[in-house]
Structure formats: structure tokens, C-alpha cells
Amino acid sequence: MFEELWYQGGLFFLLAGVLPLIIASLTGLIVGILQAATQIQEQTTSFLLKTSSAVVVLIFIGPTLQTKFGEIYFLALKLFNG
């Protein structure tokens, strides 16, 4: 039972933390390549696009995160309350 809680917590971490980080990193890479190709070195463009892409990913996976968090919550309640 405790292993299931760890598994669900790790899956929640991957969805909530790593997925937006990967998308933001890929967006930063693409923007960096385009900035190098066009020789435009504006710092705010890269920051704005990376932040926006991470927010969009979190908006799209929000319902899944809510469901996963609910599962983890009820699993923890069942585990610790007996």
C-alpha cells in the first residue's frame, strides 16, 4: 500500500514538474536557435515564450493533475487512517 503511494506521488511529480520543464526547455532551445539564426539577442523574448509554454502545458494537464492529486489524497487517507 505504501509503495502505491510512492508510485502515485512520483507519477504526480513527473506530470506536474518534469513535463512543463521539458516543454519549456525545448521551447527555449527552439527560440535560441531562431535568435542565433536571426542575430536577435533579446532576453525577454526567450523568457516570455518559455514561461508561456509552461503555463499552457499546466493548463492542459490541469484536470489530470487534479484527478491524480485526488487519488493520492484518498490513498493516503486510506493508508494512514487504517
The 8 nearest C-alpha neighbors of each residue, nearest first, counted from 0:
[[1, 3, 2, 4, 78, 74, 5, 77],
 [0, 2, 4, 3, 5, 78, 75, 6],
 [3, 1, 5, 4, 0, 6, 7, 8],
 [4, 2, 6, 0, 1, 5, 7, 74],
 [3, 5, 1, 7, 2, 6, 8, 71],
 [6, 4, 8, 2, 3, 7, 9, 1],
 [5, 7, 3, 9, 4, 8, 2, 10],
 [6, 8, 10, 4, 9, 5, 3, 11],
 [9, 7, 11, 5, 10, 6, 4, 12],
 [10, 8, 12, 6, 11, 7, 5, 13],
 [9, 11, 7, 13, 12, 8, 6, 14],
 [12, 10, 8, 14, 9, 13, 15, 7],
 [13, 11, 9, 15, 10, 16, 14, 8],
 [14, 12, 17, 10, 11, 16, 15, 9],
 [13, 15, 11, 12, 18, 16, 17, 10],
 [16, 14, 12, 13, 11, 17, 18, 64],
 [17, 15, 12, 13, 18, 14, 19, 20],
 [16, 18, 13, 20, 19, 21, 14, 15],
 [17, 19, 21, 20, 14, 16, 22, 13],
 [20, 18, 53, 22, 21, 17, 56, 23],
 [19, 21, 17, 23, 18, 22, 24, 16],
 [22, 20, 24, 18, 19, 23, 17, 25],
 [21, 23, 19, 25, 24, 20, 26, 18],
 [24, 22, 49, 26, 20, 21, 25, 53],
 [25, 23, 27, 21, 26, 22, 20, 28],
 [24, 26, 28, 22, 27, 23, 21, 29],
 [25, 27, 23, 29, 24, 28, 49, 30],
 [28, 26, 24, 30, 25, 29, 49, 31],
 [27, 29, 25, 31, 26, 30, 24, 32],
 [30, 28, 32, 26, 31, 27, 33, 25],
 [29, 31, 33, 27, 32, 28, 34, 26],
 [32, 30, 34, 28, 29, 33, 27, 35],
 [31, 33, 35, 29, 34, 30, 36, 28],
 [32, 34, 36, 30, 35, 31, 37, 29],
 [35, 33, 39, 31, 37, 36, 32, 38],
 [34, 36, 38, 32, 33, 37, 31, 39],
 [35, 37, 33, 34, 38, 32, 39, 31],
 [36, 38, 34, 39, 35, 33, 32, 40],
 [39, 37, 35, 34, 36, 40, 33, 41],
 [40, 38, 34, 37, 41, 35, 36, 33],
 [41, 39, 34, 38, 42, 35, 37, 31],
 [40, 42, 43, 44, 39, 45, 34, 38],
 [43, 41, 44, 45, 40, 46, 47, 39],
 [42, 44, 46, 45, 41, 47, 48, 40],
 [45, 43, 47, 46, 42, 41, 48, 30],
 [44, 46, 48, 43, 47, 42, 49, 27],
 [47, 45, 43, 49, 44, 48, 50, 42],
 [46, 48, 44, 50, 45, 49, 43, 51],
 [47, 49, 51, 45, 50, 46, 52, 44],
 [50, 48, 23, 52, 46, 51, 47, 26],
 [51, 49, 53, 47, 48, 52, 46, 54],
 [52, 50, 48, 54, 53, 49, 47, 55],
 [51, 53, 55, 49, 54, 50, 23, 48],
 [52, 54, 19, 56, 50, 51, 55, 23],
 [55, 53, 57, 51, 56, 52, 58, 50],
 [54, 56, 58, 52, 57, 53, 51, 59],
 [57, 55, 59, 53, 58, 54, 19, 60],
 [56, 58, 54, 60, 55, 59, 61, 53],
 [59, 57, 55, 61, 56, 60, 54, 62],
 [58, 60, 56, 57, 61, 55, 62, 63],
 [59, 61, 57, 63, 58, 62, 64, 56],
 [62, 60, 64, 58, 63, 59, 57, 65],
 [63, 61, 65, 64, 60, 66, 59, 58],
 [64, 62, 66, 60, 65, 61, 67, 59],
 [65, 63, 61, 67, 62, 66, 68, 60],
 [64, 66, 62, 68, 63, 67, 61, 69],
 [65, 67, 63, 69, 64, 68, 62, 70],
 [68, 66, 70, 64, 69, 65, 63, 71],
 [69, 67, 71, 65, 70, 66, 64, 72],
 [68, 70, 72, 66, 67, 71, 65, 73],
 [71, 69, 67, 73, 68, 72, 74, 66],
 [72, 70, 74, 68, 69, 73, 75, 67],
 [73, 71, 69, 75, 70, 74, 68, 76],
 [72, 74, 76, 70, 75, 71, 77, 69],
 [73, 75, 71, 77, 76, 72, 70, 78],
 [76, 74, 78, 72, 73, 77, 79, 71],
 [77, 75, 73, 79, 74, 78, 80, 72],
 [76, 78, 74, 75, 80, 79, 81, 73],
 [79, 77, 75, 76, 81, 80, 74, 0],
 [78, 80, 76, 81, 77, 75, 74, 1],
 [81, 79, 77, 76, 78, 75, 74, 73],
 [80, 79, 78, 77, 76, 75, 74, 0]]
